[in-house]
Amino acid sequence: MSEDKWSPSDRRRTSEQVDEQAERVWQLRLRGKQHREIARIENISIGRVTQLLDRIREQIPPRNVDHLVEEAAARYERMRDIYQDKADNGDKEAARLLLSIETEMRKLLGLDQPTRVESSGELVHRVIGVSDEDI
């Protein structure tokens, strides 16, 4: 990220000083402090707290969670195999569990479409500052 995004006060501080403050802010946040409290402790604005936290987050490499998804999918498949025979033989509880497993697998794999929300309200536009004669 370019240095231009950070506050003008950063230009008066060395990069090390900014990094040190960002690290202090990060440690406070990890200890459960809220933005407002961190701002008070560091004597900076809440917006500056957010900037410093963003600065730290940008340095954290993204985690690869593919192996976790694969492990969870394999677990669901094993459970599905266990309950499939029981559900096929009329076990209603097994059928309910099977549906639950399928739902969780769909979520895990991102197979479900987002829920569509429609609004039946109406939108009214009002022009302010224009008289009837102007129209």
Secondary structure, DSSP 4 states (H G I P E B T S, - for coil): --GGGS-GGGGGS-HHHHHHHHHHHHHHHHTT--HHHHHHHHT--HHHHHHHHHHHHHHSPPP--HHHHHHHHHHHHHHHHHHHHHHHTT-HHHHHHHHHHHHHHHHHHT-SPPPP------------S--GGG-
